Each structure stands twice: as structure tokens, then as C-alpha cells.
Amino acid sequence: MATFVDSVKIKVKAGNGGNGCVSFHREKFILNGGPDGGDGGNGGNVVVIADENMHTLLDFRFVGKYFAENGENGSDGRCHGKQGEDLIIKVPVGTVFYRDSDNTVIADMHAAGQTKVILHGGRGGHGNARFATPTRQAPNFAKPGIKTEVMDIRLELKTIADVGLVGYPNVGKSSLLAALTAAKPKIANYHFTTLTPNLGIVKRYDTSFALADIPGLLEGASEGVGLGHDFLRHVERTRLLLHVVDAAGSEGRDPVQDFIAINRELDAYGEPIGRPQIVVLNKCDLISDEEQIERLVKTFESMGYKAYPVSAVAHLGFEPLLDEVVRELAELPPPMTYPETELDEDLSRKDFDIAKDGDVFVVKGPAIQYILDSVNFDDEESMNWFHRNLKEHGIIDALREAGAGEGSTVRIDNMEFDFIE
């Protein structure tokens, strides 16, 4: 069986846009041919797809970098550069993409076949043919393609199921899943037999729902004790919890205290307020005293929970439990999804920084680098464009606010200029 992996970190980058070309038409008997530099191609996007045939993030453990193809540069003869190929990343249904730097959700792949562009490729730059006008017939400059940045992304797989089975290890959750569905989880009489969430489909009359067996939790699970810290995330999307307890106390624990302890861990992890729970009193076939079962039922009812005696091994008591699950699900909202944030990936609009190196004002940042890459410093028109963009991006005003005055030295990249009011 493949190793189950439900959390990984990867590096992702959309393709850079190709640079525009500076070129002039050259042909025998044609003097002073016009500009014919073509545009650069757009970079490839990063596209993610929710694949229902995938069940783990294991593959991402072996490949940590996912870079889309860059767009090609433009060329002479008004030839545009080729667009970069999109990069397709397939993930299991239920995978959430986080920007690792600030935990921003950029994609929640909650539906089979769902497709989303998480990073857009950089736009290709315009060739000099684009800048020709009746008064500017020989532009000697072009635009570079937009460069993209590498982003650290965290993937978390959060199981999508209508109903989740929770409880202490060895209370019979896997046996219950096997009895109610066609799933075949590993079952044994020791703790942590279940190391991965298992899914099955329960059918009751004309209704069906997905049931997930979540690995057993312990006290302290929300702080990393046992396996709970790794798998509590699989409880997040469930609409209804079946809280399984060992009614017979076969391991010497009290079922009511077990119930309280597990709910304490769910609360500490951030269990949504108001999500309903039904108590499943398993292993009732080991209890000969019917009054003991009735006392447990009444105890949980006094706590505000419906409780149903069952035996997963003997297949007893399932009908009233399933009827109650179907009734509750009919009134509950669909599984939760996470609000997504669209990223601003245009480096040409991003911030810049101004620092001082002695008496020299130093300007750095993606915005200024994009402007520099666009300039032909041997062309007067291109230099005029450079100065206009410094003003439009607010760099001139920022220098003035930083203390730059007439004659101050400004360094941009490896070039120095005199600041002129």
C-alpha cells in the first residue's frame, strides 16, 4: 500500500513572458525599412486539477519544484514569440493550496474535475513595431516580458465526507466503517491500526452519503500527541460527526470521559461551533446488563446528544442510527469550502524600496527593475519614457519624501543619476 501523505510544501512558478524585439526591416533596394520587431510570447500558467483517482500527496514528496514554461522572445519580421506551455498539476479532491508565507488560501479543490489557474504566466513584451506612430517612425526600444516569482506553496489534503467517525483508538471505528460500507479498512485489536483516513459510501433506502474513518485521537491530539495532530484536519469538512465510544469499557476506560476528552481536543483544534454529533455506543454485544446501556443513553441525552447502541461485529442496531444520520444530513449545509484569494502577480505594479547608502539614495524592487529592463539608454525617446514612468510609479515623489533634493545622487541598479526637481 502506498504511503499516505496529506501535507507537503512545493515551489511553484509561472512562466516568464518573452521579451519584445527591436528590429528594423532590411531588404535589398529598400532603404530605411520600418520597425518590425515582434512581441514576446506569454509565459505558461500553472493550472491545478482535482483528480478523483488520486488519494494521497505522496508524488509531491519526490518532485518539489513545478515551473511552467517561459514564453519565447519576439523576433524580426514581426514574428511573435511562442507562448509557454501551461503546467498541469493534478491533486486529490479535497486538496487546499496555501501560500506558505502567510497561509493565504489560493485554491480549494473540493470537487472532482475542478480546474483553477493558481499562477498566471507573465505577459510577453511588445516589440518596437508596436510603438511606431506618424511622429515616431523608428522607435529603438521594446518592452521586456513580465517576469514571475517563485512561490512557496503548502498543500493540505482535507478529506471530503458527509460524516466522520471520531473517537479513541480501538473503539471500533474501522469495524463500523466496514460493516456499513464496502470499504475494507485494516482491522486489528491494537491501537493505531488505522493510520490513514478511510472512506466508504453508505446507502440507506434512496439516500447515500460518504463516511470517513478518522484515525484514533488521544488527549493532547491538538498539541501533537499521538496521530491526532496530523489527521484532525480530516475532520474539518465533515457535516456530521459520529462519535464512537467503547460502551463496554473493554479497555478499562469510561466511555463518557472518553467522549469529553475527545471533544476537548476537537474544541482546541477549532471545531466549528454547532456541528452536530451523534454518539455511537459500540461493543454493546459485550454488555449483558440492558440497564447499563440505558443509563449510558440517558447520560448522553442529558448532555444534549442522541446515543445509539450498536455492535459493529454483530451488525446490530444500525437501522435507527442510519435513519437519524439521514434525517440530520437532509437539514445540514454542504461540506465547508475555504474562501480563495486571487493573487496580484504583476511584478510591474509591485512596490519598490528606497534606502540610503551614505549620501546616495538607492532604489530597488521589482517595479523599478521592470522599468529598467524596458529602457534603451541610448535612445532619447526611451529615456523620456523612463522619466515619465518614474513619476507615474510614484518613485520621484518617494525620493523627495525620503529627503532627496536638487543634485542628490540616486542609484538605480548599477547606474547613478542626479536628482532634478
N, C-alpha and C positions, 0 to 999 in steps of 0.2 A: 504494500500500500504506500502511495506517495506521501511524503511528509506534508503535514498541513501547516501552511504559513498564512497568517492573516494580517501581518503588518510588515511593510518594507519601506525603505527610502530609496529613491532613484533620482538621477539627474536628467532633466528634460530640456530640450532646446528646439525651438522652431528654426527653420532655415533662414539665413540672411538673404536680403534682396540683392540682386545683381546690380552692379554699377552701370550707370548710363555711359555712353561712349561719346567722346569728342572726335569727330571726323568730318572731313570735307571731301566732296565728290571730286575725284580725279579721273579724267578721261582724255584721251588724245583729241586735240582740236577744241577742247572745252576749257577755257580759262576761268579761273576764279569760280569753280564749282561751289554750289551752296552747301550748307551743313547737312550731313546725312548720318549722324551718329544715332544708333538705335537705343531703345530703352533696355534696362536690365530686367531680367525675369523675377517674378515674385518668389520668395522662399516658400518651402513646403510647410504646411500646417502640421500640428500634432493632433491627431484625432483618436479618441478613445471609444471603444465599443463594448457594451455589456454582452458577454457571450455565455449563454446558459449551459454550455458544455464544459465550462471551466469552474472549478470548485476551490481552488487554492491560489495563493500568490507565489507559489514556490519558484516558478520560472524567473521571477524578478530577483531572486537571490543570486542568480548566475550572470545576469546582464544588468548592470547598474546604470548604464548611460543610454539614452534614447534621443538621438539627434536627427531632425528632419533634414532633407537635402537642401542645399543652398541654391538660389536662383543663379543662372549664368549671366555674365556681363553682356551688355549690348555690344554690337559691332558695327562696322561701316556698312553703307548701303541700306541704312535704316532697318537693319536686321535686329530684331528684338532677341534678348537672351531667353533661353529655355526656362520655364518655370520649374522650381524644385518639386520633387515628388513628396506627397504627403506621407507622414509616418503614421501607420495604423497600430495602435496598441489595444489588444484585447484583454479584458479583465473579467473576473466572475461578477455575476449580478449581485449587487449589494456593496460594491467597492466605492469608497469615498476618497476623493483626491483632495489633499490638504497642501497648501503652500507651507512648507515646513518652517519658514522664518516667523510666521505669525498665526499659524493654524487657520488661515482663511480657507473656507471650502470653495474649491473651484469646479468640482463636478461631483454629483451624487448619481452613480449609475445604478438606479434602483429598479429598472425594468429591462427585461430581456430584449435585445436588439437595439437598445437605446444608443444613440450616437451623439457625440459632442466634440467640438473643436475646443481644446483647452488652451492651446497656444497658436496664435496666427503667425504665419511667416511674414518676414519683413517685405515691404513693398519694394519693387525694383525702381531704381533711379531713372530719371528722364535723360535721354541723350540730347546732344546740343541741337538736333533738328527741332526739338520741341520749343526752343527758346528763340527761334528766328521770327522776326517781325519786320514790317516795312522799314522801320528805322534802325533795326539791329539785324543786319543781314548775315553777319558772320560771327555768331556767338562762339567764343572759345572756351566754354565751360559746360559742364554737365553735372547732374546730381548723382551722388552715391546712393546705393541701395540702403534701406534701413537695416541696421544690424540688430540682432536679437540677443538676449541674455540667457545664460544657463540658469535654470531654476531648480532648486531642491524641492522635491515633492514627496510627501508621505502618503502611502496607500494603506487604507484600513478596510478590511473586509468585514462588513456587519451583516450577519445572516438576516435574510428577509423571510419571516414566517409569521403567520397569524397568531400562533400560540407557542409559547415557550415553556419547556419543562425545567423548573429550577428546584434546587434542594441540596441537601448534604450529599456527599459521596455515598454510594451503596444503598440508597433508599429505594432503588428500583426504577429509576427514570428510563434507562435503556430498555428494560424489560417491558415497561409500559409502552414505549415507542414501538417496539417490535410487535406487541400484542395488538396495537391499534392500527398499524400501517404495514406496508410491505417492506419497510426498511429492515435491514439486517445488521444492526449495530453489534459490536463486540460486547458480550455479556460474561461477566465473571464475578465471583464473590470476593472482590477486594477493591480497595479504594483506587480511584483514578483509572479504572478500566477504560472509561471514556476520556479520550484525550483531545477529541475534536468535536465540534457541533455536528450532530447528525440530523438529517431532515427526512420527513416522510409525509405522505398525503393521507389524511383521514377522510373517509366517505361516510356520511350519515344521511340516509334517505337520498334526497336530491341535492344535498349540500356537501361540499368538500372544503377542506382547509389544510394549510401547511402547518405541521407540528415539528418543532425543533427541540432536540435533547441537548441542553447546555451542560458542559462538564461540571461536575460537582463543585460547589462552593464551600469555603470554610470561613470561620470567623477570622477577620483580618484580610479577607479577599480583596477589598477595595484598596488595601495598602500593599498588596503584592503577595500575600500569604497563599501558599498552595498554587493552584492553577487559575484561581478566580480572576486575578488582575488581568491575565491575558484574554480571558473569554467573557468577561462581563459585558464587553461591547456587543456581543451577540444577543444580548437581552434587549438592547436599545430599541429595535424596530418592532418587537412583538406587540400585538394589540392586547393580548390577554395572557396572563401567567397561570400555569397550573403548578402550584407549589406542592411538591410531593414530599410527604413525611413518612417515616417508618412508624406506623401506628402501633406496631407490636413492641417497639423499643428493643429490637433484637440485638442491637449492639450496645445496649446499656444506656442509651441517651433518651431524653424526654422529648417526644415529638413537638410539644408546644414550645419548649425552649429552643429547639432546632429552628422552628418557624420564625420565632422572634429574632434569633441570631442572624439568619439569612436575610430577613427584611432589613435588619440594621445595616448589613453590608450593601444591599441594594440602595438604601437611602444615602449612604455615604458615597456611593458611586454616582449618584444623581438620578435615581429612579424617578421618572415623571410622576408628579402628584396626580392621583386619581386613576392610574391604570389599574384595572380590576384584577383580582386574584381569586382563584378557586382552589381550595385546599383538597388535595387528593390523599386520602388516608390509605396508603398502600400496605400490603402484607397483612391484611385483615384475616386471611386464612390461617394465620398463626395465633389468632386470638379466639379462645374458646368462650370467653365471657362476653355476651352480647351487650351487657350493660356498660362494659368498658368502652366499647365502640360508641354507644350512645352518648356517654359522658364526653368523649372527645368531640363528637359532632356538636354538642351543645356548647362546649367550651369555645370552639372556633366561631360558632354563631354569636356568642356573647361578645366576641372581639370584632364582629362585623363581617365575617367571612362564611360563605357556604362551604360545607365539607361533605365529601362523598367517599364512603368506604368502598375500596376495590381490592382486588387481588390480581396483579399483573400475571403471576404464574398460573393461577387457576382460571384466568379470564372471567372474573366475576365483578359485577357492579358497574360495568361500562355504560350501559344504556342510559341511566339517569344522568351520569356525568356528561356524556356526549350531547344529550338533549340540552343541558344547561349551557354547554360551550356554544352550541349552535345559536341558542337564543341570545346569548351575550354578544356574539360576533355580529349578529344582524343589526345591533344597535350601536356598534363601535365604529369610529372613523377608520379609514385605511391606514396601513403602516406608515410611520413617520418618514418624511424625507428631510433633507438638510437644505436650507436656502443657499443658493450658489452666488458667488461674486464674480462678475466679469472683470478681468484684469486689464489694466491700461498698459499695453506692451509697446507703445510707440516711443522709442528712445529719443526721437527728435523733439518730443514735448516734455521730457523729464527734466528734473531740477538740475541746477548747477551749484557749485560751491565756490566761494571766494575766500581765499586765505592770504596771509601776508608772509613773505619771505624777506625779512629785513624791511626795506622800503619798497619792495616790489609787491604789487597786487597780483596774485596767481588765480586764474580762473580755470576750474576743472569741471568735468561732468559729462554725461552722455550728450546733453543738448549742445554744448559747445563743440564737442568732438564731431557731431554731425554737421554743424555749420562749417567747421574747418575742412572736413572732407569734401565739402561742396564748392570750395573756393579755388580758383586759379589765380594765384597772387601775381601773375604776370599780365593779367587782363584787367583793364580799368573798370569795365562794366561788372565783372565778377567781384572786384573789390568794393564797388558801390553796393552791391547786393549783400556782401559781408557786413558792412556797416549798418545797413538797414535791419538786418536780422539780429544784430547785437541789440539794437533798440527794441525791436518787436518782442524779443525774448526777455526783455527787462534787465539785460546784463549791464547796460550803460547806467541805468538808474541804481542797480545794486552796487556797482562800483562807486558811484557817487555817495551812496549811503554808507559804504564801508570806509569812506574818507579820501577817496581818490579825487584829486583836483587837477587843474591845468598843469600839464607837464609831468604828471606822475607816470611811473613806469608800470605797464601792465604786461604780464607774461601769460600767453596762451599757447599751450603745448611747448614747443622749443623756440617760439618767436616772442620778441618783446616789442611793445608799441608805446608811444607816448599818448597819454590820455588827453583828449582835446574836448573842451566844453563846446 
